[in-house]
């Protein structure tokens, strides 16, 4: 079973009598899936978790019902909906919401990558990233965990460790000399930690070297990472404190020695870094925004609803484990304005019985996903280990692909996703169907936007001024005898698309090709892509195609939008 890197390598304490066994088993499966990059054969999960195959099957069936995993053949795959657990922690912490925009602005001003990180045991976990796209750039994701000694923020956090914390840190290094428990960083040379007390003081990541860096950071008020993670990567971090003077996170500027050396970086970035930290500390002192509200995905009521639970149990029988589902849903009680909650509030927020919520909270606290002072519970950064790093790195096409597969299985015609690229559409995802006559299009294919269904959906969402400017420069060339080429008629076509919410294009791009498309919108309501179904015009009439294909197409687009709603809460979703 995979060991959590941010905890002591010694045997964990036994679970309390009230612990929910199915919840513990489900979390072990999620951890293994996350450790395996988000996808693993079910057989491997059985071996890695030491659980019975029947148990793993029930866990996966329940997780699939919650929308947290998908089953693809013999593999279990993490699904974007799982991000709602990490989103609950991030919203409760308020750090990305209050400080993220300031970090983004600093990254723009310095043209360097900027990170926000929090302490997690004897590790450092990222909660916000503003990266620069370069050949040599930062590749860490929200949720990634680093050893405290291998980075600038760790020295700031370790200054607050007590003797027990230092003992746990030394024990972890002895048990994991290559940092295998931290997959986000390159392996550490075993010799670096083989004997921290003998001759390794010159190594900044060794015990003596790390303690010296902690002392230096305490004196200077900032910490330097001189290629501790990998050659060429340098960083400077400054602590961000709350109104009580507690260090709640660290703000880092990350560069590369090809741009700035470790000696040059502090002088280059510290003035602006300190100004931003002051602005962040002021932001943390402000009252909570009254507009902060629970961030729930659109669509049906939350799965915690008792009716949903009963329906799931009736449909799946023993393959749906209610105690597991209820336990996981407990984490979603937390969020913006709900950073710390008593038992009663958790029960009310989830619709669970008080005794059920209590057992779930005790279990989650035992596993380190919640902390408590005896009355109030709060989520910890460890929640992010449940697949957040992997899922936050998904692209729009990766999110859409399984929904396009389901669409093709339903309509038996090819389905695609495209984005606007200049005056063209570019295909970014596609699932072909198997027919004697089918549409042959590959990823990256480009077509003019004006004679395509997806192009018209994308053009219809543009601001009026931008659309007018584009159309003025567009040559509406006839590609077939059906292509609309009248500049006076085309704006009315787009208005119709905007009004109806779909575009039907009949043989305008190619003779015999009919295509129906609908928009896909992000969290702000902006159309970011379009999905379509392409078919041969001779199979049915246009009205029949609209009647049979449009409902399935809209269902697929809604499913993609639901995933984008969750995935885009704190992560930027690239379209390519």
ABEGO torsion letter per residue (X at the ends): XBBBAABBABBBBBBBAABBAAAAAAAAAAAAAAAAGGBBBAAAAAAAAGBBAAAAAAAAAAAAAAGABBBBEABBBBBAAAAAAAAAAAAAAGAAAAAAAAAAAAAAAAGBBBBBBBBBEABBBBABBBBBBBABBBABBBGBBBBAABEAAAAAAAAABBAAAAAAAAAAAAABAAGAABAABBBBBAAAAABAABGAAABAABAAAAAAAAAAAAAAGBBBBBGAABBGBBBBBBBBBBAAGBBABBBBBBBBAAABBAAAAAAAAAAAAAAAAAAAAAAAABBBBAABBBBBBBEBBBAABAAAAAAAAAAAEAABBAAAAAAAAAAAABEBGBABBBAAAAAAAAGBBAAAAAAAAAAAAAAGABBBAGABBBBBAAAAABGAAAAAABBAAAAAAAAAAAAAAAAGBBBBBBBBBEABBBBABBBBBBBABBBBBBBGBBBBAAABAAAAAAAAABBAAAAAAAAAABBBBBABAABBABAAAAAAAAAAAAAAGBBBBBGAABBGBBBBBBBBBBAAGBBABBBBBBBBAAABBAAAAAAAAAAAAAAAAAAAAAAAAAAAAABBBBAX
